[in-house]
Amino acid sequence: MTASRVPRAIRELAKTELHQHLDGSIPPELMWRMLSRHGLNPVPNYEAMERRLVLQPDEEGSLLAYLDKFHYPLWITQFYENIQAVAEAIVRETLRHGVTTLELRYSPVIHTFAGLTVRQSIRAVLSAINRVRVDHPELRAGLVVIAMRQHGPHIAKILARQTVGEAEHLHERAGVVGFDIAGPERGNPPRLFREAFDVARAGGLGVTVHAGEDAGPDYIWQAVDELGAHRIGHGCSAVRDPELLRRLARDGVVVECCVPSNYQTAAVAAGEPHPLPALLDAGVPVAICTDNTTVSRTDQDIESARVAAMLGDAGVETVRGIHREASRASFIGRTRPGALAR
Ligand SMILES: [Zn+2]
């Protein structure tokens, strides 16, 4: 699917983006300008830089190649103004694709290498959202804070404590709405992070967990049963477990589906059908998400069109319904202790 092939009916839909990472969504032109300004360009020209940021066709199906795309953004996103600038560019770009509800996500700890505190690192993104909302007060937007699995449960708990201080309901304007874990799944089961999520939930934050992307359905069960997940990031392996599908459907646990990245990281094997239609058939609510717009060279229009095409005749109407329901599943405006069920 390419931008030029997105049907008008999709372009005009009001869309909900619940799973988009800041680091993988920085416009390459902006990255190039910032690296040049800081004298940090690792390559001689823009085209070479773009190849380092966008997954190339011969790199598809390799998790390592995918993760390598997150290397250079961290060189410049260590300073308040830079984080603010890239976040503002990303939020403005989503508006061009009809996004009316946006949850951006971000791991503040890996943006503190030059001395920012975690709270400053979070506020840099929030302040960017607030800047955009000056011109676009209709945009519903918030931040999901990610703890990296490889930093361990103790750092995750400390991060959760700091994050609840930036929860949306404690502030006048945009705030943190959710808490998540990401990073290498296997060997780092969700249950290790239980205390961090207890802190996050007690602080009123929504809970979403990257689970079942590179690991089996047992990790999704843990995310739901032990971390109290309201939503699951990726959740590809859920389709292998009918009982889990019934559970997700019963409790309305939304699976945030990111179609292109699932093939690029080999979470779904090349040639295999994507689990999204099977999840819908099982009554599991889904959201259509971009994950990383730069790495996957995509946007919310392209992803919505891709899913509509996947669903056949009633595709556009189904996609409209998915975005409407996903908007209701957003944590924005719901971050008071006890406000989110489960
Ligand atoms: Zn993700």
Boltz pocket constraint, residues with backbone or C-beta under 6 A from the ligand:
constraints:
  - pocket:
      binder: B
      contacts: [[A, 19], [A, 21], [A, 182], [A, 210], [A, 233], [A, 291]]
      max_distance: 6.0
